[in-house]
């Protein structure tokens, strides 16, 4: 009886360690949850609580699958695979949100208003003020649209298609990541398109004015015009730009689940 209880506790501990590795990696890298403004203890407590809630479900879900690991080396290798799955989910979402930073950087550079930069604690570097504004708005839309429910639901679905200890299909995840970088760049450029078009038209108009009235200082006039035009167009289009990132964010969660699904 004691031996049976010891085996069950050992199995429970092993499964909890595997689940915690996947959940902890996702919580550490996912948007909003990985924000430095959230205390480390809160994130750790959230990861432990979520792993404790998921572990009994995982054990009851597939009781026929052996999960007992003989030594710590095998446990470390298995936890490494779980870390890769969690990192793929969280870092993929951050790559897409990096496109928001790209949008703000393009807007700041093209408008001539990127002379000052602010600190970005999320990436540990300086960033354009416009990039920070776009990132905060995109994060707010992400929360308002139920993005965290999608992320947590996708994390739970990974335990269905890829039970703990089964390993991570690196080939599928790497191929998906390669496509994801191009998607983030593409969406970032598309989100800045309205401002780029408006600034292009303003430059053409200023060029025509300078040819007609050469006594006007187009540099001074152009800087003020670009500043006003940038703020006006950004105010009108920032909501649509933030919303444009929501479909790729939800699509990445589905892509991770598909990549982890066994090939029939």
Secondary structure, DSSP 8 states (H G I E B T S, - for coil): -HHHHHHHHHHHHHHHHHHHHHHHHHHHHSTTTT-TTS-HHHHHHHHHHHHHHHHHHHHHH-TTS----SSHHHHHHHHHHHHHHHHHHHHHHHHHHHHHHHHHHHHHHHHT--S-EEEETTTTEEEEHHHHHHHHHHHHHHHHTTHHHHHHHHHHHHHHHS-TTS---HHHHHHHHHHHHHHHHHHHHHHTHHHHHHHHHHHHHHHHHHHH-TTS-HHHHHHHHHHHHHHHHHHHHHHHHHHHHHHHHHHHHHHHHHHHS---
